[in-house]
Amino acid sequence: MEIATLLNLGCFVLCFLFSQNGKASGNSQLPVATKVWWTSINFKTILEWEPKPSGYAYTVEFFGKKTDVQKSPRCIKIQTTECDLTRFLLNLTDSYTAHVISEPIETVDKTEEYPFTRSDKFTPYKDTKIGQPTFKIEENKAKNNIKLLIETPLSSIRGPNNTFLSIQEIFKKDLEYVTYYRKAASTGKKEAKSKINEIDVPVDRGESYCFTVNIVIPSRTDENQQSQESATHCSHSEKPFYEEYGIGVLVGLILAPVLLLVAIVTCVCCCRRKKSANKEENSPDGVPLKGV
């Protein structure tokens, strides 16, 4: 009795394994995405992968800890290698995972499970890159203080009135501003911080200063805290040019065109001498050719 039971159990296990192997081999004929990654800046979030399909298609599904499994209607049976999920990832603190599923172009059995590649987790609030801030420079009447008025970039997230929210409106108090500044004639940098979008910098009267600004999210990991750096802007100087940048720079600017002119004249003279020497060598008895 025990032997018969064992034989029946063995047959059942073998049948199960064969059925599973048959199902896997059918699915394994479809190539899967070899890479899957998130690209996100200012909450504009796109899922990308490789390679481009040939003879099959991709479907993207995604879910979060607080979000049910969903599919973007624009990312079902597509033959491209990206899917814009911006308008679906609206719970910015949720942690999302995506599956890039390889499917036949023509699906026969809708219950069939197809192979997929899983993405890394993505949390918009922690992982989206922050773009460049912009700023204006205001000087006080005494010319001993400069105020930077900073503006954060717009995000791809819409607010209640259907307008795009700024990065400042999203992060609110979890956001800082940092400026790195120096005298225009110097390379040594200083730093100033602020929790609001204005930074006051004490300066020497009459000096020109150059500034760059970064947005900082302190709650993030170190490598993802800072935004892209702003463009550099400099304040005006009341000092004469030679006094601000030094006599050496002024002399260099004067001499540079003079030296360039001397080099051009020298080059022209050398070319003429060489041409004249070639004519003498080609003329009979070394006598210059007439009419040339």
C-alpha positions in Angstrom: 0.0 0.0 0.0 2.8 2.4 0.9 4.7 1.5 -2.3 1.6 2.3 -4.4 1.1 5.5 -2.6 4.7 6.5 -3.2 4.5 5.6 -6.9 1.3 7.7 -7.3 2.9 10.7 -5.5 6.0 10.3 -7.7 3.9 10.4 -10.9 2.0 13.4 -9.7 5.3 15.3 -9.0 6.7 14.4 -12.4 3.5 15.4 -14.2 3.6 18.8 -12.4 7.2 19.4 -13.3 6.7 18.6 -16.9 3.7 20.9 -17.1 5.6 23.7 -15.5 8.6 23.2 -17.8 6.4 23.2 -20.8 4.8 26.5 -19.7 8.3 28.1 -19.0 9.7 27.0 -22.3 6.8 28.6 -24.1 7.4 31.9 -22.3 11.1 31.8 -22.6 10.9 32.2 -26.4 10.2 35.9 -25.8 13.2 38.1 -25.1 13.0 40.2 -21.9 14.2 43.7 -21.3 17.9 43.6 -20.3 17.9 46.9 -18.5 15.1 48.9 -16.8 15.7 52.3 -15.3 13.9 55.5 -14.2 14.6 58.9 -15.6 13.0 61.7 -13.6 13.6 65.5 -13.4 11.3 67.9 -11.6 8.8 65.0 -11.2 8.6 64.3 -15.0 9.1 60.6 -14.7 9.8 58.2 -17.6 10.6 54.5 -17.4 13.1 53.3 -19.9 14.6 50.0 -21.0 16.5 48.0 -23.6 16.4 46.5 -26.2 14.1 47.7 -28.9 11.6 44.8 -29.7 11.4 42.9 -32.9 8.5 40.6 -33.5 7.1 41.1 -30.0 5.9 44.0 -27.8 6.2 45.5 -24.3 3.5 46.2 -21.8 4.3 48.2 -18.6 2.5 47.6 -15.3 3.4 49.4 -12.1 2.4 49.4 -8.4 3.4 50.9 -5.1 3.2 50.1 -1.4 0.0 52.3 -1.3 -0.9 51.9 -5.0 -2.7 49.0 -6.7 -1.3 47.4 -9.9 -2.0 49.6 -12.9 -1.2 49.9 -16.6 -0.8 53.0 -18.6 -3.1 52.9 -21.6 -0.3 54.3 -23.7 2.1 51.6 -22.6 0.3 48.4 -23.6 1.8 46.4 -26.4 4.2 49.1 -27.5 7.2 48.7 -29.6 9.2 51.6 -28.1 11.5 51.5 -25.1 10.0 54.1 -22.8 6.8 54.8 -20.9 5.9 58.2 -19.4 4.3 57.5 -16.0 4.3 61.1 -14.7 0.5 61.5 -14.4 0.2 58.1 -12.6 2.8 58.6 -9.8 0.9 61.2 -7.9 1.5 59.9 -4.5 5.0 61.4 -4.3 6.1 59.6 -1.2 5.0 56.1 -2.4 7.6 53.6 -3.4 6.9 52.3 -6.9 8.0 49.2 -8.8 7.4 48.6 -12.5 7.4 45.4 -14.6 8.3 45.6 -18.3 6.4 42.6 -19.8 7.4 41.0 -23.1 4.3 39.9 -25.0 3.4 38.5 -28.4 2.1 41.2 -30.8 -1.1 39.0 -31.2 -2.2 37.6 -27.8 -4.1 34.4 -28.1 -4.5 33.4 -24.4 -5.2 36.4 -22.2 -4.6 34.3 -19.1 -1.1 33.4 -20.2 1.7 34.8 -18.0 4.6 36.3 -19.9 8.2 37.0 -18.8 9.0 40.4 -17.5 11.9 42.5 -16.0 11.4 44.2 -12.7 12.6 47.8 -12.1 14.3 49.1 -9.0 12.1 50.9 -6.5 11.4 54.6 -7.3 10.1 57.2 -4.8 9.4 60.5 -6.6 9.9 62.6 -3.5 13.3 61.2 -2.8 14.6 60.2 -6.3 13.5 62.8 -8.9 16.3 65.2 -9.9 15.8 68.9 -9.3 16.6 71.2 -12.2 18.3 74.6 -12.2 17.0 77.4 -10.1 17.2 81.0 -11.4 17.8 84.1 -9.4 18.0 87.9 -9.6 20.6 90.2 -7.9 19.5 93.2 -5.9 22.0 95.7 -4.3 21.1 98.0 -1.4 21.8 101.8 -1.7 24.8 101.5 0.6 26.3 99.0 -1.9 27.5 96.8 1.1 24.8 94.1 0.8 23.5 92.0 -2.1 20.2 90.1 -2.0 19.6 87.1 -4.2 15.9 86.5 -5.1 15.7 82.8 -6.0 13.0 81.1 -8.1 12.7 77.3 -8.2 11.8 75.5 -11.4 8.2 74.3 -12.1 7.5 70.6 -11.6 5.3 68.4 -13.8 2.8 68.0 -11.0 -0.4 70.0 -11.3 -2.1 71.7 -8.3 -5.8 72.1 -7.4 -6.2 74.9 -10.0 -4.6 72.7 -12.7 -1.4 74.8 -12.9 2.0 73.3 -12.4 3.4 73.4 -8.9 6.9 74.8 -8.3 9.5 72.7 -6.6 9.2 75.1 -3.6 5.5 74.4 -3.3 6.1 70.7 -3.2 9.0 70.5 -0.8 8.0 73.5 1.3 10.0 73.5 4.6 12.0 70.5 3.5 14.1 72.7 1.2 17.1 75.0 1.6 19.0 77.4 -0.7 22.8 77.6 -0.9 24.8 80.2 -2.8 28.5 80.0 -3.6 30.0 83.3 -4.3 33.4 85.0 -4.9 34.8 88.4 -5.9 34.9 88.6 -9.7 38.7 88.9 -9.6 39.2 86.0 -7.2 38.9 82.2 -7.2 38.2 81.8 -3.5 34.6 80.8 -2.8 32.3 81.5 0.2 29.0 79.9 1.0 25.7 81.3 2.4 22.4 79.4 3.2 18.8 80.2 3.7 15.5 78.4 4.4 13.6 81.0 2.3 14.1 81.9 -1.3 16.1 85.1 -0.4 19.8 85.2 0.6 21.5 88.3 2.0 25.2 88.5 1.4 27.4 91.2 3.0 29.9 92.5 0.4 32.7 95.1 0.1 31.5 98.3 -1.3 32.3 98.8 -5.0 33.4 95.2 -5.6 31.9 92.9 -8.2 30.8 89.5 -6.9 29.8 86.4 -8.9 27.1 83.9 -7.6 25.7 80.4 -8.3 22.7 78.9 -6.5 21.7 75.4 -5.6 18.5 73.9 -4.1 19.2 71.4 -1.3 16.8 68.7 0.1 18.5 67.8 3.4 16.2 64.8 4.0 17.6 63.0 0.9 20.7 60.9 0.7 24.0 62.8 0.2 24.4 62.0 -3.5 20.9 63.2 -4.4 20.5 66.3 -2.1 21.5 69.1 -4.5 19.8 70.4 -7.6 21.5 71.2 -10.8 23.6 74.3 -10.3 22.2 77.6 -11.6 23.9 79.8 -14.2 26.5 82.2 -12.8 25.6 85.9 -12.5 27.8 88.7 -11.4 27.0 92.1 -9.7 28.2 95.4 -11.2 31.4 97.0 -10.0 32.0 100.7 -9.4 35.8 100.2 -9.6 37.8 101.0 -12.8 38.6 97.9 -14.8 42.3 98.0 -14.1 41.7 98.4 -10.3 39.4 95.4 -10.1 41.3 93.0 -12.3 44.8 94.4 -11.9 47.3 96.1 -14.1 48.6 92.7 -15.4 45.2 91.8 -16.9 44.9 95.3 -18.5 48.4 95.1 -20.0 47.6 91.6 -21.3 44.5 92.8 -23.0 46.4 95.7 -24.7 49.4 93.6 -25.7 47.4 90.6 -27.0 46.1 92.4 -30.2 49.5 94.0 -30.8 51.3 90.6 -30.5 48.7 89.1 -32.8 49.3 91.9 -35.4 53.1 91.4 -35.2 52.7 87.6 -35.7 50.5 88.2 -38.8 53.0 90.7 -40.3 55.9 88.4 -39.7 54.1 85.5 -41.3 53.2 87.6 -44.4 56.8 88.8 -44.8 58.2 85.2 -44.5 55.7 84.0 -47.1 56.8 86.7 -49.5 60.5 86.0 -49.1 59.9 82.3 -49.7 57.9 83.1 -52.8 60.6 85.4 -54.1 63.3 82.8 -53.4 61.4 80.2 -55.3 61.1 82.5 -58.4 64.8 83.1 -58.4 65.6 79.4 -58.3 63.2 78.7 -61.2 64.6 81.5 -63.5 67.5 80.7 -66.0 71.0 81.7 -64.7 69.4 82.8 -61.6 68.0 86.0 -63.3 64.5 86.8 -62.1 61.8 86.1 -64.7 60.2 89.2 -66.2 56.5 89.8 -66.2 55.9 87.5 -63.3 
